[in-house]
Amino acid sequence: MAKEKIQVGDRFITVSGYPTTWIVEREIHSPTVAPHFQLSQEGQPSRIKTLSESVLLDGNQYKRVPGPASAAA
């Protein structure tokens, strides 16, 4: 079964340590490396990080969580 594609606006929470929520701001394209994404911390948008797709989809590191709109549904 294929994993769902990561899109701008998707939210991920850290699995270990303090549960911090990160929001995907943009995809970084490069012909020579795997897909990467720039994320900002929810509530502190000046805190940013860049992670590979494989790290975000690794359930031991991050877990996708519903956004505010889908949580209300």
N, C-alpha and C positions, 0 to 999 in steps of 0.2 A: 504494500500500500504506500503510495507516494505521500510525502509530507506536504502540508499546506504551505503555499508560497508566503514569504514574509513581505509585508506591504507597509508603506508609510502609514503611520498612525497605530500600528500594532503595538501592544504593550507586553512587556516581559518583566517578570519578577525574579530576583535572585533566589536560588534555592537554599544556599547555605549562608550563614551569617545573618546580618540584619536584612529583613525583607524589603529591598529597595525596588521601586517600580521604574522601569526605563521605557521610553517611548521612541519608536523608530521615526527619525526625522527625514532621512534620505538614504537611498541606496548608492553605493560607490561602485562604479563600473570600471573594470580594467581588463584588458584582453589577456593578461598574463597571470592573474591571481583569482582565487575563488571570490564569489560575491561577498562584499562587506557592507555593513550598515552603520550609519552614525545615529547614535541614540542620545537623548537628553533625559536627565532625571526628572521624574514627575514632581512638580512643586519647586524645582530648582533648575530651570532650563539652561542656566549658565554652566552646569556640570554636564559635560558631554564625554562620550567614549565611542570608540570605533571597534566593532566586533565582527568576526567572520560569521557567515551563515551557519557554518557547522557548530560554532560555539553557541549561538542562540538556539539552535535546534537540539542541543545536547541536554536532555532532561536532567542530567546530574548538575548542570550549572544554571540553567534558566528555564522558566516555565511561562508559556504564553498565557496571558490572563485577558478576560473580556474587557473591552473599553467601556467608558461610562455609558454610552448609548446602548450597547448590547446588554449591559448589566441591568438596565432599567426595563428591558423587554421581558 
